[in-house]
Amino acid sequence: MVERVDALMRSYVEELGDSTALTLFDRLPHGKRLRAKLVLKIARESKEALKLASIIELIHAASLLHDDVIDDAMSRRGVDSINAIYGNKSAIMLGDILYSKAFFELTTLSDEIAKTISNAVTMLSIGELLDVELSKEFNPDPRLYMDMIYKKTAVLIEASAKSAALLSSKDSEAFALYGKNLGIAFQIVDDILDITSDTKTLGKPALNDFKEGKSTLPYIYLYEWLDSSGKSQLLNLYKKALNEDERRWLLEKMRESAAIERAIQKAKALGNEAINAVDDPSLKSIISDMIDREF
């Protein structure tokens, strides 16, 4: 089913009749297609469901193109990013093309679905802006972190689940809650993996988030646990390229504080709430696969 989504996405770009846009699009890594899989799980495979899934994945691809420019990311999922190969201008314009084409196709779906998705994209942009603002200095407030990852990551997953439910006449609010919790838990787990995985597994440098100014949940929990001297040491490492001793200190304090385990438990609690929100056993595996990744 996902292959059909990929083919439909490409056909939308091909319809534009621009060879440069198509060449750039073909260089994009496909990723997990989590949002498409979620739509097709909830709404089952149909012409409208495939269209909805393809539109959402075009939007997601556009957001990642812009995200890579903002973060100066030179790779995406282990391969060179579009901005690394073709420059920031090409990456931004391809993102704009994908956003615009997605919105054009969105007009063919119901008003309620179109409003759900378009509102999510607005919130997605606000979330990106929040991420930039929070990266200016260390953020010790878990509420600000949770709000940011909801808007930057979870809101499009929430909209995917809600729109699929609307398409298939299911309880859209229950599925929206499922999608919201899935999205938040997904981002928490990704943030944990930045600390616990090696560079080869991640497809980017390990412990990169802290260097890039991202105060993710494990770091916030660690900050809460540390004494005043430890807090000062942690803040001294913020946005810094760590040497081996500093990496060792950071990982040791993560272990002593159980900050990572605490973050995992938060993700699992959100996952359980998501599962309980909908009476659909097939969706339980998505939560399990997402949370029970290798730490």
Residue pairs with C-beta under 8 A, 6 or more apart in sequence:
1 36
1 37
1 40
1 45
1 50
2 33
2 36
2 37
2 40
4 45
4 50
5 33
5 36
5 40
5 50
5 53
5 54
5 57
6 30
6 33
8 50
8 51
8 54
9 54
9 57
9 58
9 61
10 22
10 25
10 26
12 54
12 58
12 101
12 102
12 105
13 21
13 22
13 25
13 97
13 98
13 101
14 22
15 101
16 22
16 97
16 101
18 97
21 94
21 97
24 82
24 86
24 90
24 94
25 94
25 98
27 82
27 85
28 61
28 65
28 82
29 76
29 77
29 78
29 79
31 60
31 77
33 57
34 157
34 186
34 286
34 290
35 53
35 56
35 57
35 60
35 156
35 157
35 160
36 53
36 54
36 56
36 57
37 286
38 157
38 160
38 161
38 164
38 179
38 182
38 283
38 286
39 49
39 52
39 53
39 56
39 160
39 161
39 163
39 164
39 167
40 49
40 50
40 53
40 164
41 164
41 280
41 282
41 283
41 286
42 161
42 164
42 165
42 168
42 170
42 175
42 280
42 283
43 49
43 52
43 164
43 165
43 167
43 168
44 168
46 167
48 109
48 167
49 164
49 167
49 168
51 105
51 108
51 109
52 109
52 113
52 163
52 164
52 167
53 160
54 105
55 102
55 105
55 106
55 109
55 117
56 102
56 117
56 156
56 159
56 160
56 163
58 98
58 99
58 101
58 102
58 105
59 98
59 99
59 102
59 117
59 121
59 124
59 156
60 156
61 95
61 98
62 94
62 95
62 96
62 97
62 98
62 99
62 102
63 95
63 121
63 124
63 128
63 156
64 76
65 82
65 83
65 91
65 92
65 94
65 95
65 98
66 91
66 92
66 95
66 128
67 73
67 128
68 76
68 81
68 82
68 83
68 91
69 83
69 88
69 91
69 92
70 128
70 132
71 212
73 81
73 83
73 84
73 204
74 80
74 81
74 83
74 84
75 81
75 84
75 203
75 204
76 82
76 203
77 203
78 203
78 204
79 203
81 91
82 90
82 91
82 94
83 90
83 91
99 121
103 118
106 113
106 114
106 117
106 118
107 114
110 166
110 167
112 166
113 163
113 166
113 167
116 159
116 162
116 163
116 166
117 159
117 163
119 159
120 155
120 156
120 158
120 159
121 156
123 151
123 155
124 151
124 152
124 155
124 156
126 151
127 148
127 149
127 150
127 151
127 152
127 153
127 155
128 152
130 144
130 147
130 148
130 151
130 152
131 148
131 152
131 214
134 144
134 145
134 148
134 214
134 215
135 212
135 213
135 214
136 213
137 238
138 215
138 219
138 223
138 234
138 235
138 238
139 145
139 215
139 220
140 215
140 220
140 223
140 224
141 220
142 217
142 220
142 221
145 215
145 216
145 217
145 220
146 184
149 183
149 184
149 187
149 188
150 180
150 183
150 184
152 187
153 183
153 184
153 186
153 187
154 179
154 180
154 181
154 182
154 183
154 184
154 186
154 187
155 180
155 183
156 183
157 179
157 180
157 182
157 183
157 186
158 176
158 177
158 179
158 180
158 183
159 176
159 179
160 179
161 175
161 176
161 178
161 179
161 182
162 172
162 173
162 175
162 176
162 179
164 170
164 175
165 171
165 172
165 174
165 175
165 176
166 172
171 278
174 277
174 278
175 277
175 278
177 273
177 274
177 277
178 274
178 275
178 277
178 278
178 283
179 274
180 274
181 270
181 271
181 273
181 274
181 277
182 270
182 271
182 274
182 286
182 287
182 290
184 270
185 266
185 267
185 268
185 270
185 271
185 274
185 287
185 290
185 291
186 290
188 216
188 217
188 263
188 266
188 267
188 270
189 264
189 267
189 290
189 291
189 293
191 209
191 214
191 216
191 217
191 218
191 263
192 216
192 217
192 218
192 260
192 263
192 264
192 267
192 295
193 201
193 202
193 293
193 294
193 295
194 202
194 206
194 207
194 208
194 209
194 216
195 206
195 207
195 209
195 218
195 251
195 254
195 260
196 260
196 295
197 206
197 294
197 295
198 206
199 205
199 206
201 294
202 208
205 211
207 242
207 247
207 250
209 216
210 216
210 219
210 237
210 238
210 239
210 242
210 250
211 239
211 240
211 241
211 242
212 239
213 238
213 239
215 238
217 263
217 266
218 254
218 259
218 260
218 262
218 263
219 234
219 259
221 257
221 259
221 262
221 263
222 234
222 253
222 254
222 257
222 259
223 231
223 234
225 257
225 259
226 233
226 234
226 253
226 257
230 253
233 249
234 250
234 253
237 246
237 250
240 246
242 250
253 259
254 260
260 295
264 291
264 295
267 291
268 291
271 287
271 288
271 290
271 291
274 283
274 287
275 283
275 284
275 287
